[in-house]
Amino acid sequence: MGEDKTRYSDNELVEFKALIERKLADAREDLSELKQSLSYADNSTNDTASSFKMMEDGSETMSREETAKLASRQEKFISHLENALRRIENKTYGICRSTGKLIGKERLKLVPHATLSIEAKLNQDRR
């Protein structure tokens, strides 16, 4: 009988909302730390000795680039989680945008911002 549900119950949505809000808080904290380390890196590059050292070994530049990439990924992740919260408010959360069926709870617990069921995702990846 559970397979015929068209949407998750309000109680289930409350559980998912709590999970997403926890992940969102962690993600925002991580992003804040990444941005702090980027601004620290910006300040340290103004120092001529530091700039000279950076020319000698590109490791600081590389780590700054990596940090910027991570920050960008983190911003995207936060945006996906915020969109998931909107879907919870609209009671459309957990519905596959391809098949219209419910996305499995296990998948949503691992990837709470998922908008595709495993089957739809696999079909999309095969294309």
N, C-alpha and C positions, 0 to 999 in steps of 0.2 A: 504494500500500500504506500509506503514512503516514497517509492520511485515515481508515483504519479503526481507528486506535489509540484505546483507551478512556481512557488516561491518559498523562501525560508520564513519560518514563523517569526513573530515580533521578538520572542524570547531568544531565538537563535541569532537574530540580527543584533540584539543587545550584546550577546557574547562576542560576535564578530567585531562589533564596534569597539568593545573593550580591548580586544587583541590588536586591532588596527591603531587605536589611540596609543597603546604602549609602544608599538613599533614606530609610530610617528614621533613620539617623544624621543626615543632613542636615535632615530634618524636625524632629527633636528639638532640634537646634542652633538652627534658625529659631524654634521655639516658645520656647526659652529666651531668645533675644534679644527676642522680642515681649513675654514676661512681664517681662523686665528693664525694657524701655521703659515698660511699664504701671506697674510699681512706681515707677519714676522719676517718671512723670506723677502718681501718687498723692502722692508726697512733695512734689512742687513745688506741688500745689494747696493744701497746708497753709499755704503762704506767702501772706500777705494781699496783697502787691503782685502776686504771680502770679495770685491769684484775681481781683483787680481787672482785671488785664490780660486775663484770659480772658473776663470779662464784656464788655470792650470789643470784643474780636474773638473770635468763637467758633471760630477755627481750631484752637486746641489741643484744645478739647473734641471737635471733629469728628475730629481725628486720633486721639484717645484711643479714640473710638467705633470708628473704622475698625481700629485696632490690636486692640481687643478682638474684633472680628468675625474678623479674620485669625487671631488666636490660637485662637478657637473652631473655625474651619475647619481649622487645622493639627492641633488635637487630634483632630478627626474623621478626618483623613487618616492620622494615626499609628495610630488605632484600626483603620482599614481595612487598613493595612499589617500590623499585628500579627495581624489575622484571616487575612490571606493567608499569613503564616508558619505559622499553625496548620493551614491547609489543606495546606501543603507537608508538614508533619509527618504529617498523615493521608493523604497521597498523593491528595487530592481536588482539589489546586490545578489551575486551568486548565480545569476542567470546568464548562460552562455550567449554571447552576442551573435554567434554563428548558428547554433542549433535551437536556441530558445529553451533548452533543457537546463535543469539545475546542474551547476558545477559541483562535483563531489566535495564533501566537507573536508576530507583529508587534504585535497589539493588546496583548498582555500586557507587551511591552517598553515600550510607551507608557503603559499603564495597568495596572501590575503587580497592583493589587488588584481588577481587573475580575472580576465573577462572572457576567457575561452576554456571550454572543458578540455580534458586530456585528448579526447578523440578529435575535436576541432583543431587543437594545437598541432597534433600529429599530422592531420590532413594538410594544414597550412604549411608545415615544415617540409612536406613531401613535394610541394609545388615548386 
